[in-house]
């Protein structure tokens, strides 16, 4: 195990544990207000659903200064009878700062290393800012691995229609079209995987890239699919966590997630070029309606950012975009009234494919390319908000389905250009 990621003290603790059946990882950074609830839910889930398993909870922390790690160690279920469990589970909690590139991926790498060291059968990782996690999540994530032989379990939640906009507008449609599996939340944040897959992840030399930051989730999902590991998803109910304004500055996350997606396209071209259509994956859990917290959006502000981008970045876009596509973005869309602003599906797919091809051919600096996507993404989200303002959850999902089909229909054209 690399001492760069897990300290010698922790390695000593692991030697004392020897082996475990289950490992649950919680990456964190200044999450003292929310992580206690997550730890209690994990502990209750393990006690209720896996009482005969030896389990380890790992808090992999990025240098919190608000007492996050102390909260993890102090948090416990006072009365196991309250959750209808007669005895405590054999659970060991370990809190450790991770080392390496700051980010969620480095936290996960520490989890992978510990999983390999303990020869665990099944692992799960859950976000530390979750307010909607329940003990059932632990069963729904781990059961397909432990009892059914799956290697990777993605989350399937219901989210507010304006939450997860990077997923809905870019990553889910692209991943589905490229690799042919309808994993609805490929960057959801809460996953389970086999010990075998954890070791496979650890063998990859990606830990000095953006995978070590926000790119880890899409990298895990894509790597599992592209290497023929058995994948499925589990319905977890609502995803309620620290809210993120879809019009806020998500440029760092967008940059890293899309960059990782484009890097994976290079790695697995021989896989995705031969996939002609998408198919559902097995979905476990009981689907039910949930109440979701509202998310505030500022459409005019978002369209203003889009239009500022068209003035500042049209020269960069002109180096790789078709003339008519850039003309529509920089001329037609820049003059329509805000209430009629519409960056429709086919245009959006053409934009993303143009960026993917420019990334592939290295026509311009990749960093500059990816950063120039932000105002276009914000424009697409603004258009989506306008289009779905009065839509219910099912109607919104239908619109996302139509976007996915547009990505699938245009895949052959993408491959033709890629091969030139």
C-alpha positions, 0 to 999 in steps of 0.5 A, a space after each residue: 500500500 502506498 504511504 503517499 495516500 494512507 499513513 503508516 499509523 493507519 497501516 498499523 491499524 489495518 494490520 490489526 484488523 487483518 480482514 473485513 467483509 464490508 468497507 464503507 468510505 465517507 470522503 469529507 472536507 469541513 462537513 461537521 454539520 452533516 457528517 454525523 447523520 451520515 455516520 449514524 445512517 451507515 452504522 444503523 444500515 450495517 447493524 440492521 442488514 449485515 449483522 453477521 459481517 465484519 465492517 469497517 467505516 473509513 472517513 477519508 478527510 481532506 484536511 478539515 478544520 471544523 472538527 469533521 473527523 472528531 464528529 465521526 469518531 464521537 458519533 454513535 447510535 445510543 439505542 440500537 433497540 430504536 432501530 429494531 436491532 438487538 445488538 451492536 455490529 462488529 464495526 470499526 471506525 477509522 478517520 484518516 487524512 488522505 495525501 496527494 492531489 486535493 480532491 474527492 478522487 484522492 479520498 477515494 484512492 485511500 478507500 480503494 487501498 484500504 479495501 485491498 489491504 483488508 481483502 473486503 468483499 464489498 465497498 460503498 462510498 457515500 457523500 458526507 453532506 447527505 441529509 436524506 440518507 437512510 439505513 436502507 441506502 446501505 442495503 440497497 447499495 451493498 446487497 447487489 454486490 454481496 448477494 447477486 455478484 454485481 461489481 458496480 452499483 450506481 445510485 438512482 435518486 429523484 432530484 429537483 429538476 434543477 439539481 444535477 444539471 451537469 449530469 442531466 445536460 452533459 454526462 448522463 446523455 453522453 455516457 449513455 450514448 457512448 457506452 450503451 448503458 443507461 446509468 441515470 446518475 453516473 456522477 451521483 456520488 454514492 456508489 458500491 463496488 466489489 473488492 475486485 473492482 476496487 483493486 482494478 481501480 487502484 491499478 490505474 495510473 490516474 491519480 495525478 490527473 483531474 480524476 483525483 478531483 471531481 473527475 472520480 465519479 465519471 471515471 469509476 462508472 465508465 471504467 466499470 462499464 468499459 471493462 465489462 464489470 457487472 453494473 446495475 443501479 439502486 433506487 435510493 429515493 431523494 438526494 437532498 444535500 447541501 444545495 448548489 445554485 445551477 447558475 452559480 460558478 460550477 466551472 471547476 467541476 464542469 471543467 474536471 468532469 467533462 475533461 475526464 469524460 473526454 479523456 475516457 473517450 480517448 482511452 476507450 474509443 475501441 469500446 464505444 465506437 462499436 456500440 450502436 444503441 443503449 439499453 437499460 440496466 437492472 434497477 433495484 429498490 422500490 420506486 416511490 415519489 418524494 418531496 424535494 427542496 426547492 432550488 432558486 434559479 436566476 435565469 436573466 443572470 444566466 443568460 447574461 453570462 452566456 451572452 458575455 461569453 459569446 462576445 469574449 470567446 467567439 474567436 476560440 470557438 471559431 477555431 473548431 466549431 462549424 461556421 453555422 453553429 457558431 453563427 447561431 450561438 453568437 448571432 441568433 441567440 444573442 438577440 432573442 428576448 430572454 423569455 424566448 431563449 432556446 438552445 435546443 437539443 440538436 444544437 446542444 449535442 452539436 456543441 458538445 460533439 464539437 468540443 469532444 472532437 476539438 479535445 481529441 484533435 488538440 486543435 487548441 489548448 485543452 485547458 482553454 477549450 474546456 474553460 470556454 464551455 462554461 458560458 455555453 453550459 450556463 446558456 443550455 441550463 437557462 434554456 432548460 429552465 425556461 422550457 421546463 418551468 411548468 413541467 412536472 418530474 415525469 415531463 422533465 424526465 421525458 425531455 432528458 430522454 429526448 436529449 439522450 436520443 439526440 446524442 445517440 442519433 448523432 453518434 455516427 457523425 461523431 465517429 465519422 469525424 473522429 476517424 478523419 
